[in-house]
Amino acid sequence: MAAVPEVRIHTANDRPVRADGSFVLYWMIAQRRAKANFALQRAATLARELGRPLLVLEGLRCGYRWASDRHHAFVLQGMADNAADFTAAGVSYLPYVEPTPGAGKGLLQALGERACAVVTDDYPCFFLPRMVAAAARTLPVRLEAVDGNGLLPLRVGDKVFGRAFDFRRFLQKALPAHLGDFPLGDPLRGYDQGPVELPRALLKQWHGASPAQLAADPKALAALPIDHTVPVAPLRGGAAAAGATLRQFLTTRLPRYGEERSEPDADCASGLSPYLHYGHVGVHQVFAGLAKQEGWTRERIKATQGGQRGWLGMSETAESFVDELLTWRELGFNYTWQRSDYEDFESLPDWAKKTLEKHAADPREHLYTLEQFAASKTHDPVWNAAQTQLRETGVMQNYLRMLWGKKVLEWTPKPADAMAILIELNNRYALDGRDPNSYTGISWVLGRYDRPWAPEREVYGVIRYMSSGNTVKKLRMKQYLARWSGAAGGQPSLFGPG
Ligand SMILES: Cc1cc2nc3c(=O)[nH]c(=O)nc-3n(C[C@H](O)[C@H](O)[C@H](O)COP(=O)(O)OP(=O)(O)OC[C@H]3O[C@@H](n4cnc5c(N)ncnc54)[C@H](O)[C@@H]3O)c2cc1C
């Protein structure tokens, strides 16, 4: 089997691989899929080398911040797809849904004590790095964390990039060397090491998810101690839905993407971010699908100096998609990988903090509480529509997401409050929340990856300003507003200066 590139494998402790263990464990925590998955490929390789079966543990905790019906249902739908895929491959799969906070404690250790080695996902955000570090300290066998996050391995981006331009230029130099290293489409092909028998007592304490849980049944969700005020989203989670979304994007939306991505009524963005966030699809699969659609090969790459277009030698519309998928997405991963203070106001660039602090005491024409924002109860119909879309569906149109963030900055007492409110709203409602790009997207609103913009204004200082009035004039969004306005809170009124 093809080897996973070493630069993607981090040995997280100095414990041995125990050849006399009963199985190799893949502890799936971020790349939640059975196909094109470097960590799964690594675990399958070890299992084959050691002549031992493979066990996949996919856990879903309930005590983490923002755990809700919405996030749980999406992950559970993914588990149902994974259960089908692992059963078809003959691989043992334990989807564990924690019934009460802390009930899952001890499961990984109990499995680790029987394992030859444990492989997990290296994910640079939320509570996952702390959880993996804690496991590395207590597991009695080797723990490897495998980075399947981006086309560029995290360890290759060896510094923080302050601007997208600098990162793009770096990518154009560094990425070609990694474009030949894609994960195997089916890392379990030919798997013949059989199933894993786990002790009854262990399965009694930590049994696999029930059929009702895997179906994200309302009663099963209601029984869990999670936030039930954030309802299940209309979007279905899982690798099958992710694949269908990707296919639909490539065949029907991509041709319009470059020109119309920002237009709310055009609705031509990929909608892939929830699936990328939960690992129901991997960036390599998205890129491979795009390359196939474009009839593209690596020989088409041209030398450029950081330009947004013309580097890969794809169509213009495909290159504009790649700029989001690679430059902007992986810039966010680079940031949270390099800096653990990504949630803090203090982590903003100095010029941004300085100008925001200078204007922190400026009078605000409108001020809202978290509850008012959450319920779309502001004076601005455009903002309310965007928030309603987010609250009801778990996604928000990409251009309006920028405007949405800017207005929260404008309508809260202090910039640090704005950051906290945006993190709360984004991560509570958005299916792609709690991602590196949640934090870099929100801090972009406050100046990260941007530059000072004249004229200096109240509240914003020289932070880039956006207005709902201009947005309505500039973009096609009648249908969008008709769909999302008036469902809650703020009545449409004059757009005013905001
Ligand atoms: C205030 C604010 C909050 C945000 N929060 C999140 C978040 O929680 N999770 C998240 O994934 N993105 C976030 N973004 C970035 C961006 O809005 C979303 O990635 C994008 O709208 C997702 O829609 P799509 O999948 O249809 O994107 P497409 O336009 O189809 O792009 C393809 C992929 O590229 C990546 N991408 C696109 N735009 C950006 C961007 N501006 N920055 C980084 N990556 C990008 C995403 O992975 C996306 O799925 C945020 C942006 C802002 C301004």
The ligand as an SDF file (V2000), in Angstrom:
LIG
                    3D

 53 58  0  0  0  0  0  0  0  0999 V2000
  -17.3690   36.3120    9.6970 C   0  0  0  0  0  0  0  0  0  0  0  0
  -16.9570   35.0920    8.9220 C   0  0  0  0  0  0  0  0  0  0  0  0
  -17.0630   33.8280    9.5050 C   0  0  0  0  0  0  0  0  0  0  0  0
  -16.6760   32.6860    8.7960 C   0  0  0  0  0  0  0  0  0  0  0  0
  -16.7840   31.4770    9.4060 N   0  0  0  0  0  0  0  0  0  0  0  0
  -16.4120   30.3380    8.7420 C   0  0  0  0  0  0  0  0  0  0  0  0
  -16.5350   29.0750    9.3640 C   0  0  0  0  0  0  0  0  0  0  0  0
  -17.0000   28.9740   10.5010 O   0  0  0  0  0  0  0  0  0  0  0  0
  -16.1210   27.9810    8.6720 N   0  0  0  0  0  0  0  0  0  0  0  0
  -15.6490   28.0660    7.4000 C   0  0  0  0  0  0  0  0  0  0  0  0
  -15.2950   27.0310    6.8010 O   0  0  0  0  0  0  0  0  0  0  0  0
  -15.5160   29.2600    6.7820 N   0  0  0  0  0  0  0  0  0  0  0  0
  -15.8990   30.3970    7.4130 C   0  0  0  0  0  0  0  0  0  0  0  0
  -15.7930   31.6120    6.7730 N   0  0  0  0  0  0  0  0  0  0  0  0
  -15.2360   31.6540    5.4170 C   0  0  0  0  0  0  0  0  0  0  0  0
  -16.2980   31.5460    4.2820 C   0  0  0  0  0  0  0  0  0  0  0  0
  -17.3440   32.4250    4.5280 O   0  0  0  0  0  0  0  0  0  0  0  0
  -16.8520   30.1260    4.1130 C   0  0  0  0  0  0  0  0  0  0  0  0
  -15.7850   29.1980    4.0420 O   0  0  0  0  0  0  0  0  0  0  0  0
  -17.6790   29.9800    2.8260 C   0  0  0  0  0  0  0  0  0  0  0  0
  -18.7030   30.9260    2.8070 O   0  0  0  0  0  0  0  0  0  0  0  0
  -18.2380   28.5840    2.7700 C   0  0  0  0  0  0  0  0  0  0  0  0
  -19.1630   28.4440    1.7140 O   0  0  0  0  0  0  0  0  0  0  0  0
  -18.8860   27.4580    0.4980 P   0  0  0  0  0  0  0  0  0  0  0  0
  -18.4620   26.1510    1.0170 O   0  0  0  0  0  0  0  0  0  0  0  0
  -20.0720   27.5040   -0.3840 O   0  0  0  0  0  0  0  0  0  0  0  0
  -17.6300   28.1890   -0.1450 O   0  0  0  0  0  0  0  0  0  0  0  0
  -17.0340   28.1630   -1.6260 P   0  0  0  0  0  0  0  0  0  0  0  0
  -17.0480   29.5470   -2.1230 O   0  0  0  0  0  0  0  0  0  0  0  0
  -17.6570   27.1380   -2.4570 O   0  0  0  0  0  0  0  0  0  0  0  0
  -15.4950   27.8260   -1.3700 O   0  0  0  0  0  0  0  0  0  0  0  0
  -14.9790   26.4850   -1.3390 C   0  0  0  0  0  0  0  0  0  0  0  0
  -14.3040   26.2460   -0.0160 C   0  0  0  0  0  0  0  0  0  0  0  0
  -13.2270   27.1660    0.1600 O   0  0  0  0  0  0  0  0  0  0  0  0
  -13.1300   27.5510    1.5230 C   0  0  0  0  0  0  0  0  0  0  0  0
  -13.3940   28.9880    1.6210 N   0  0  0  0  0  0  0  0  0  0  0  0
  -14.2340   29.7370    0.8690 C   0  0  0  0  0  0  0  0  0  0  0  0
  -14.1860   31.0250    1.2500 N   0  0  0  0  0  0  0  0  0  0  0  0
  -13.3090   31.1020    2.2580 C   0  0  0  0  0  0  0  0  0  0  0  0
  -12.8170   32.1560    3.0620 C   0  0  0  0  0  0  0  0  0  0  0  0
  -13.2020   33.4110    2.8840 N   0  0  0  0  0  0  0  0  0  0  0  0
  -11.9320   31.8720    4.0340 N   0  0  0  0  0  0  0  0  0  0  0  0
  -11.5030   30.6170    4.2210 C   0  0  0  0  0  0  0  0  0  0  0  0
  -11.9060   29.5660    3.4820 N   0  0  0  0  0  0  0  0  0  0  0  0
  -12.8080   29.8010    2.5130 C   0  0  0  0  0  0  0  0  0  0  0  0
  -14.1960   26.7740    2.2780 C   0  0  0  0  0  0  0  0  0  0  0  0
  -13.6100   25.6090    2.7910 O   0  0  0  0  0  0  0  0  0  0  0  0
  -15.1990   26.4510    1.1920 C   0  0  0  0  0  0  0  0  0  0  0  0
  -15.9820   25.3200    1.4580 O   0  0  0  0  0  0  0  0  0  0  0  0
  -16.1610   32.7920    7.4800 C   0  0  0  0  0  0  0  0  0  0  0  0
  -16.0440   34.0640    6.9090 C   0  0  0  0  0  0  0  0  0  0  0  0
  -16.4380   35.1940    7.6130 C   0  0  0  0  0  0  0  0  0  0  0  0
  -16.3130   36.5400    6.9590 C   0  0  0  0  0  0  0  0  0  0  0  0
  1  2  1  0
  2  3  1  0
  2 52  2  0
  3  4  2  0
  4  5  1  0
  4 50  1  0
  5  6  2  0
  6  7  1  0
  6 13  1  0
  7  8  2  0
  7  9  1  0
  9 10  1  0
 10 11  2  0
 10 12  1  0
 12 13  2  0
 13 14  1  0
 14 15  1  0
 14 50  1  0
 15 16  1  0
 16 17  1  0
 16 18  1  0
 18 19  1  0
 18 20  1  0
 20 21  1  0
 20 22  1  0
 22 23  1  0
 23 24  1  0
 24 25  2  0
 24 26  1  0
 24 27  1  0
 27 28  1  0
 28 29  2  0
 28 30  1  0
 28 31  1  0
 31 32  1  0
 32 33  1  0
 33 34  1  0
 33 48  1  0
 34 35  1  0
 35 36  1  0
 35 46  1  0
 36 37  1  0
 36 45  1  0
 37 38  2  0
 38 39  1  0
 39 40  1  0
 39 45  2  0
 40 41  1  0
 40 42  2  0
 42 43  1  0
 43 44  2  0
 44 45  1  0
 46 47  1  0
 46 48  1  0
 48 49  1  0
 50 51  2  0
 51 52  1  0
 52 53  1  0
M  END
$$$$
